[in-house]
Amino acid sequence: MIDSRKNSSLFTTGRKVARSSSADPWRDGSLTEATAFEFSQTRVTLSGSMPRLDSTATPFFGIGAMRAATTWLAELLRSYPDCAMAPFKEIHFFDVRYGKYGGGKHYRSKAKRLEILTRNVARRVARVRGETVAAEEKEEVGAAEAVGNELMPDRHSTAWTDEIRNQFFARAGLDNELRQIADLADYLSIRNVGSYIDYIRHHAAGARAFGEITPTYALLPAAGFAEIDALFRGVRFIFIMRDPVERLWSQVRFRADRPERRDGKKDPNGDFRRALQRPNSIEASSYQRTIVELESVIPKNRILYLFHELMVSPTAGPAEIRRIETALGLKAADIDPKIFSTPVNPSAPARLDPENEAAALRLFAPVYAFVQRRFGRPPLWRSPDEHGCPP
């Protein structure tokens, strides 16, 4: 039997106590959440170390939840001509900054991607160069045979006209890789708040709304949300919730299909049992923690709450999209019904064992109860009471 009570403390909303005194509590993590917002405002106002982005456009941050159609939403927003997003959906600036996402792991993945891209470029250039040199040599041999070797001048480089250069790059097919390399180089220029603001400003030019969607921002403390609010005047937050058990089950199945999985074995139900014991996996479904932290520093009228089950529904989805457009100040767009039947990054199908489902319902019962009190029971959500798992 899985002891789902083991991690019940994750669903409390008590404030953190400072561990020690510090000259810069932002640096060593000792800042109490009770004073975080006041401290962030003082730091912005007095030190000037946090440059505010001046823009008439509406800034927004999608903060999760993970496996709740955030990539689907990002692709939808990219289709709006008056909405701007950076090339990377997930920038991971604030979650890394607050210790909610592994900075080393994140930058290793970016470096690995850069290595793969540059290797592909080098390989394609070498291949096309070899073909080009071979063709030039063949042409020279033919010319020599026609006039006699003694009449041929010493070999020299062929003049590369614009036409030849364009043909070379077209044959190499480098445009996509070079664009990704440029995007990565641009992204890796983010070193601090100032360069983050520069990055966002660069990609926000001319838009009515601009922002990023990083699901792990849902794990931020109140101090993190307060800092975002201090940097971006009038910022909107979008938080998508999904049935907590279904969200975790989707996350487990999605990760089981990753090619980098070392053991090569797929045991989603075993992975699910282990996930129920991992704080990081559970915290992503702790919606009430995110809501309490967010609303402690952000006015409710600047927070848009959505439910995955409604947003991707062919019947309810169009109305939810209109709510998003209104919140961000976007011009209403024609909605293609096909988007509701086209999932992005889907998880592989699998059946959740009844024992796992019951254990997860017991664990997440406080989340279900909180959401029902606040919003009513969302469509297609489980009910712990109906499964004999009251909070």
Secondary structure as GFF3:
##gff-version 3
##sequence-region A 1 391
A	DSSP	three_ten_helix	8	11	.	.	.	ID=ss1
A	DSSP	alpha_helix	25	28	.	.	.	ID=ss2
A	DSSP	alpha_helix	36	42	.	.	.	ID=ss3
A	DSSP	pi_helix	43	47	.	.	.	ID=ss4
A	DSSP	beta_strand	58	62	.	.	.	ID=ss5
A	DSSP	alpha_helix	70	78	.	.	.	ID=ss6
A	DSSP	beta_strand	83	85	.	.	.	ID=ss7
A	DSSP	alpha_helix	93	97	.	.	.	ID=ss8
A	DSSP	alpha_helix	103	147	.	.	.	ID=ss9
A	DSSP	three_ten_helix	149	151	.	.	.	ID=ss10
A	DSSP	alpha_helix	162	172	.	.	.	ID=ss11
A	DSSP	alpha_helix	175	187	.	.	.	ID=ss12
A	DSSP	alpha_helix	193	204	.	.	.	ID=ss13
A	DSSP	beta_strand	209	213	.	.	.	ID=ss14
A	DSSP	three_ten_helix	215	219	.	.	.	ID=ss15
A	DSSP	alpha_helix	222	231	.	.	.	ID=ss16
A	DSSP	beta_strand	236	241	.	.	.	ID=ss17
A	DSSP	alpha_helix	244	256	.	.	.	ID=ss18
A	DSSP	alpha_helix	268	275	.	.	.	ID=ss19
A	DSSP	alpha_helix	279	283	.	.	.	ID=ss20
A	DSSP	alpha_helix	287	295	.	.	.	ID=ss21
A	DSSP	three_ten_helix	300	302	.	.	.	ID=ss22
A	DSSP	beta_strand	303	307	.	.	.	ID=ss23
A	DSSP	alpha_helix	308	311	.	.	.	ID=ss24
A	DSSP	alpha_helix	317	328	.	.	.	ID=ss25
A	DSSP	three_ten_helix	337	341	.	.	.	ID=ss26
A	DSSP	alpha_helix	354	375	.	.	.	ID=ss27
A	DSSP	three_ten_helix	385	387	.	.	.	ID=ss28
###
